[in-house]
Amino acid sequence: MPRISDPAGPWRYLIALGSNQRHPRHGPPPKVLRAALAAMAAAGLALEAASPIITSAPVGPSRRRYANGAARIASPLDPPALLALLQRIETAFGRVRRGQRWGARTLDLDVILWSGGPWCSKTLTVPHPCFRQRAFVLCPAATVAPYWRDPGTACTIRHLHARLTRPRPIRR
């Protein structure tokens, strides 16, 4: 039974989506992400906004480019319950957790931020520990939640994205 965090109203979450493997039914990674958004809605998550899908270079050993996106959702579930739901969706899309970090995957759904502030448990840390250094997360996130603030830095998503992607002078 999912736990409800706030009976007065839903929590808001920023979810990062990624895929770099074709799915037998849904097709190439961009279509996998669109199908994942539909699966999230079918699971009872209220989709408030979805970003355009971008492509990015892989992090780690995978050689395939990723399709990435972001979604702003509302749910009465607390962060661990939402994570469990997102992992069930990943499994339904064929994700197998082999212990290898950053390997190829059909679907990756990460909780980046939530409206309740920081959260830390054995299975989940919010804000996501690496999101500030990942343009493939910040670029789509800036289109759906530009003014959300990172509780760790007090910067908006838009500011974090600008800070990460600004041109830098070449040092000689």
N, C-alpha and C positions, 0 to 999 in steps of 0.2 A: 504494500500500500504506500503510495507516494506521500511524503510529508508536505504539509502545507505550512508555509512560513508566515504568511500574513493574511488572516481571514478578511481584512478590510480591503484588500486589493492585490493585484499581481505585482510581482517583482519584474524589473526590466533587465534584460541581459544583452550583451554584445557577444555574438558567436562568430568565430572564424570558421570558414569552410575551405577544404582543400581536397584535391584529387589529382592523381597522375597515372591512374590505370583505367582502362576501358572496362565498363560493366557489360556483361552479356545482354542484358535487357535494355539498359538505359543508354548505352553507347559511350562516346568519348567523354573525358573528364568534365567539360563544361555542362554537358547534359546530365551527368551524374550529380553535379551541384544543384541544378534545377530540380531534379527528382528528389534530392535530399531536402530541399526547402518544402516541397509538397509533402514529403513524409513527416517532416517536423510539424506542419500544420495538421496533418491527419492524426498525429499523436496528441493533439490538443494544445500545441504551443501557438500563441497568437503572433503571427508574423506582422510586425509593424512596418518594416522596411527591409529591402534586400538591395545589395550593391550590384553594380555591373560586375561581370566576371572578368578577371585579368589573368594573364599568364606570367609565371615567374620561373626563374632558375631553381633547381632543387638545392636544398640544404642537406649536406651529408652525402652518403654513398649512392643515392638514387641518381640515375642519369636522365630520367624523363622529366620534362617540364611539367609544372603544376598549373592547374586551374585553381584560382583562389577567389574567394568572395567573403562577404560579411553579411550578417543579418542581425537586426534588432528585434528581439522578441519580448513578449510578456508571458509570464507564467506564475502561478501561485506556488510552484515547487521551490524548495530551498536548493542551494547550489549542489549538494551531493545527490539529491534526488534528480535534479536536472541532468547532472553528469551521467547518472545511471541510464536515464532515458536516451540521451545522446549516444551513449555507447551501445545500447540496444539497436538504435538506428544504424550505426556503423556496422554492427555485426550482420544486420539484415541486408546490408549492401555488400557483404562478403569480406569485411575487414577481419583479418586474423592478426592477433597480437603475438608476435614472435619474440618480443624482447629487444629487437633491433630498433634503435632510434633512427628516425629520419629515413626509413626505407620507403620503397614504393607502396602506395596504398590506394585502394578504391575510394575510400572516403575518410576524411579526418574532420571531426567537429570539436572545436575547442571553446571552452568558456573563457572569454577574455576579461570582461568586466561585468559587474552587476550593480544594480542600484542600491544594494545594501552595504557597499563599501568593501573593505578587505575581508577575505575569508581564507582560512588556512586549516587544513586537515591532512591526514596521512595520504589521502588520494587526490586532493585538489587544492590548488593555490590560486586565488583570485585577488588582484589582477594576475593574469598569466605571466609567469616570471620573465619571459623573453619578448613579449609583444612590443616593447619600446624600441627594440633593435631590428624589427622585421618590417620592411616596407611592404611586403606582400600581405601583411595583416593591416598595417596602418592605412595604406592607400584605399582599400575597399571600406575599411571602418570609417574613414573620414567622410565617405559619401552617405553613410547611414546614421552616424552619431558624431558629427564634427565637434559639438560643444560638450560632449561628455568629458568629465574630468577624471584623470588618473589619480586615485587617492594617494599614490606614492610620491608624485611630483607636483600635483595640483595643476598640471598642464592639461589643456584640452587635447583630444585626439588630433584635431587639426594642427595644433601647435607641435605636438610630437612628430606628426608626419612631416611638417615643414622643416623641423629641426633635423630630422634624419635624412631628408632628401635634398636639402639646400646645396647649391653648388659650393664647392670648397676650392680655395686657391691652390694651385700646384706649388709645392715647395721645391726649391732648387737647392 
